[in-house]
Amino acid sequence: MTSPRFTAACVQMRSTRDPLRNRDDAVRLIREAAAAGAQFVQTPEVTNLCERDTKRLREISQSEGEHEVLAGLRQAARETKVWLQIGSLSVRAGEKIANRAYMIDPAGKIVARYDKIHLFDVDLPNGETWRESNTFTGGDQATLVETPWGLVGMSICYDVRFPYLYRAEAEAGVFMLTAPACFTRQTGEAHWQVLQRARAIENGAFMVSAAQGGLHEDGRESYGHSIIVDPWGRVLAEAGNEPGLIMAEIDLALVADARQRIPTLRHTRSFAVATRKSETPQLDAAE
């Protein structure tokens, strides 16, 4: 019988422009997490490559069948016998790139894939401009994964700003939500922790999100602060912005407890949105 408790780990990285170097860094940290007792390990978004040059990104990205980083991480899961959530990899998909997450079982088998649904197309106040849709193809399907402990919901980074995705996953029965990320420093300082805690509180679920952190070779600066939040919104572990590990115990009893105390999933109701015209009399021009 599977224990109602297990240890989860977030691998925080500062991915470079060299996929094989990033693979080796991730594998080393996965092994460290497993040696410390983690049974579930998650890496951040774009584990294999941080690259702002879209031409080079297209050239260097590999299809799933030939993907050296994916193969190396699957082997690491086999060696360490952990459930491994690869936060995402850039994977060639036709003329564009998929920002694709994977769930790998302890035998190294791919049991689930998730393509990032919400693409980050924004102009930030500090002058940063991001147009993920120019390079990446967006997904259109939420993904839930059966694990020995129950259902885990997958998402990636910018998805965390769209609460309906997590509510749909919670209503489908997940006990743990995930949003591995490469958040910008500016948006991370403003919103990262509150978004993670909000998604956990709203749904009475654990939130586990590994992140990229620090100044990358391609010039971007990511926020870091990988985080594990319990269903009551308590931060169980949080990193700074340096590469490394955070770990926390996941106690499934806390999910049932939170959902019993604040039963929002049972109280959800459908509703219509009505717009009412103002009935305030219009003033005559002479008045």
C-alpha positions in Angstrom: 0.0 0.0 0.0 1.3 3.4 -1.0 2.1 5.7 2.0 -0.1 8.8 2.4 3.1 10.8 2.8 6.1 11.2 0.5 8.9 13.7 -0.1 8.9 16.1 -3.1 11.9 18.0 -4.4 12.2 21.0 -6.7 15.4 21.3 -8.7 16.2 24.9 -9.2 18.5 25.7 -12.2 20.1 28.4 -14.2 19.9 26.8 -17.6 22.6 27.9 -20.1 22.7 28.0 -23.9 24.3 24.5 -23.8 21.6 21.7 -23.6 24.1 18.9 -22.6 25.5 21.0 -19.8 22.0 21.7 -18.6 21.2 18.0 -18.8 24.2 17.1 -16.7 23.3 19.8 -14.1 19.8 18.5 -13.9 20.9 14.9 -13.6 23.3 15.8 -10.8 20.6 17.5 -8.8 18.0 14.8 -9.4 20.5 12.3 -8.0 21.1 14.5 -5.0 17.4 14.8 -4.4 16.9 11.0 -4.6 19.8 10.4 -2.2 18.2 12.8 0.3 15.0 10.8 0.2 12.8 12.4 -2.5 10.4 10.2 -4.3 9.0 12.9 -6.5 11.4 15.3 -8.3 10.5 18.3 -10.5 12.8 20.3 -12.7 11.9 23.9 -14.0 10.6 25.2 -17.3 13.1 25.1 -20.2 15.3 22.7 -18.3 17.3 22.0 -21.5 17.9 25.4 -22.9 17.5 29.1 -22.1 17.9 30.8 -25.5 16.4 34.2 -26.6 17.8 33.9 -30.1 14.8 32.3 -31.9 16.9 31.3 -34.9 19.4 29.4 -32.8 16.5 27.9 -30.6 14.9 26.4 -33.7 18.2 25.1 -35.0 19.3 23.5 -31.7 16.0 22.1 -30.5 15.5 18.4 -31.2 12.5 16.3 -31.9 11.3 14.0 -29.1 12.7 10.9 -30.7 16.2 12.3 -30.9 16.1 14.5 -27.8 19.4 13.9 -25.9 18.2 15.8 -22.7 15.0 13.9 -22.6 16.9 10.6 -22.9 19.3 11.6 -20.2 16.6 12.6 -17.8 14.6 9.4 -18.4 17.8 7.5 -17.6 18.2 9.5 -14.4 14.6 8.5 -13.3 15.4 4.9 -14.0 18.6 5.0 -12.0 17.1 6.8 -9.0 13.7 5.2 -9.1 11.9 8.5 -8.6 8.8 10.0 -10.3 10.3 12.8 -12.4 8.4 15.7 -13.7 10.4 17.5 -16.3 9.2 21.1 -16.0 9.5 21.6 -19.7 11.8 21.1 -22.7 11.9 22.9 -26.0 10.9 20.2 -28.5 10.8 20.6 -32.2 7.3 20.3 -33.5 7.1 21.0 -37.2 8.1 24.6 -38.0 7.6 25.7 -34.4 8.8 24.5 -31.0 6.6 22.9 -28.3 7.2 24.0 -24.7 6.5 20.5 -23.4 6.5 19.1 -19.9 6.9 15.3 -19.2 6.1 13.0 -16.4 8.5 10.1 -16.2 7.9 7.1 -14.0 10.6 5.2 -12.0 11.1 2.8 -14.9 12.0 5.8 -17.1 8.8 5.6 -19.1 7.0 8.7 -20.4 3.6 8.5 -18.8 2.3 12.0 -19.7 3.1 15.0 -21.8 1.8 18.6 -21.5 2.2 21.5 -23.9 2.0 24.9 -22.3 -1.4 26.3 -23.0 -1.0 30.0 -22.2 1.9 31.7 -24.1 3.7 34.7 -22.6 3.2 37.6 -25.1 3.8 40.7 -23.0 5.6 44.1 -22.9 6.9 44.8 -19.4 7.4 48.3 -17.9 11.2 47.8 -17.8 11.4 47.4 -21.6 11.4 43.6 -21.7 9.3 42.2 -24.6 8.3 38.6 -24.8 6.5 36.9 -27.8 6.4 33.2 -27.1 3.8 32.7 -29.8 6.3 33.7 -32.4 8.4 30.6 -31.6 6.3 28.2 -29.6 3.1 26.4 -30.5 0.5 26.4 -27.7 -1.2 23.4 -26.3 -5.0 22.9 -25.9 -5.4 20.2 -23.4 -5.0 20.0 -19.6 -3.1 17.0 -18.4 -3.6 15.0 -15.2 -1.2 12.1 -14.3 -2.0 9.1 -12.2 0.8 8.5 -9.6 1.0 6.1 -6.7 -0.3 8.9 -4.4 -3.1 10.2 -6.7 -3.7 12.6 -9.5 -1.1 15.3 -10.2 -2.1 18.3 -12.4 0.5 19.7 -14.9 1.0 23.3 -16.1 3.9 25.6 -17.0 4.8 29.1 -15.8 2.4 31.7 -17.3 -0.4 29.2 -16.9 -0.4 30.1 -13.2 -2.2 33.4 -13.9 -5.2 31.5 -15.3 -7.1 30.1 -12.2 -9.7 28.3 -14.2 -7.1 25.7 -15.4 -6.3 24.7 -11.8 -10.0 24.7 -10.7 -10.7 22.3 -13.6 -7.8 20.1 -12.5 -9.0 20.2 -8.8 -12.5 19.4 -9.8 -11.1 16.3 -11.7 -9.6 15.1 -8.4 -5.9 16.2 -8.2 -4.2 16.5 -4.9 -1.2 18.3 -6.2 -0.9 21.2 -8.7 2.3 22.1 -10.4 3.6 25.2 -12.3 7.4 24.8 -13.0 8.6 28.1 -14.4 11.1 30.5 -15.8 9.5 33.7 -14.3 11.1 37.0 -15.1 12.7 38.7 -12.1 10.3 41.7 -12.4 7.1 39.8 -12.5 8.4 37.2 -9.9 9.1 39.9 -7.3 5.6 41.2 -7.7 3.5 38.1 -8.0 5.2 34.7 -7.9 4.6 33.7 -4.3 1.1 35.1 -4.0 0.0 33.3 -7.2 1.4 30.0 -6.0 -0.3 30.4 -2.6 -3.6 31.5 -4.2 -3.8 28.5 -6.5 -3.1 26.2 -3.5 -5.7 27.9 -1.3 -8.4 28.1 -3.9 -8.2 24.4 -4.7 -7.2 22.9 -1.3 -4.2 21.3 -3.1 -0.4 21.2 -2.8 1.4 23.5 -5.2 4.9 22.4 -6.3 6.8 24.7 -8.7 10.5 24.4 -9.6 12.0 27.5 -11.1 14.9 29.0 -13.0 16.9 31.6 -11.1 19.5 34.2 -11.8 21.2 35.9 -14.7 21.4 33.5 -17.7 23.9 33.3 -20.6 21.2 34.6 -23.0 20.8 37.8 -21.0 17.5 37.0 -19.3 17.2 37.3 -15.5 14.8 34.8 -13.9 13.3 35.1 -10.4 14.0 31.6 -8.9 12.3 31.0 -5.6 11.2 27.4 -6.3 8.4 26.8 -3.9 6.3 24.1 -2.3 3.0 25.2 -0.7 0.5 23.1 1.3 -3.3 23.1 0.8 -3.8 25.7 3.5 -1.4 28.1 1.8 1.5 27.6 4.1 4.9 27.8 2.4 6.7 24.6 3.2 9.9 25.3 1.3 11.2 28.2 -0.8 14.5 28.7 -2.6 16.4 31.9 -3.2 17.8 32.5 -6.7 20.7 30.2 -6.8 20.7 26.7 -8.3 20.0 23.9 -5.9 17.3 21.9 -4.2 14.3 22.4 -1.9 12.4 19.5 -0.4 9.2 19.1 1.7 7.0 16.3 2.9 3.7 16.0 1.1 1.0 14.7 3.5 -2.2 13.8 1.6 -4.3 14.1 4.8 -3.8 17.9 4.5 -5.7 17.9 1.3 -8.8 16.3 2.8 -8.5 18.5 5.8 -8.4 21.8 3.8 -11.2 20.8 1.5 -13.4 19.9 4.5 -12.7 23.1 6.3 -13.3 25.3 3.3 -15.4 23.2 0.8 -15.2 25.5 -2.2 -15.1 22.6 -4.6 -18.5 21.4 -3.4 -19.9 24.9 -3.4 -19.0 25.8 -7.0 -22.1 26.9 -9.0 -22.6 27.8 -12.6 -23.9 31.3 -13.3 -24.6 33.8 -16.1 -23.1 37.2 -16.5 -25.6 40.0 -17.0 -24.8 43.6 -18.0 -27.3 46.2 -16.8 -27.7 49.6 -18.5 -27.6 52.5 -16.2 -31.0 53.9 -15.4 -29.6 57.3 -14.2 -31.5 60.0 -16.2 -29.3 61.8 -18.7 -28.8 65.5 -17.9 -30.0 68.0 -20.4 -27.2 70.0 -22.0 -28.6 73.3 -20.6 -28.4 71.8 -17.1 
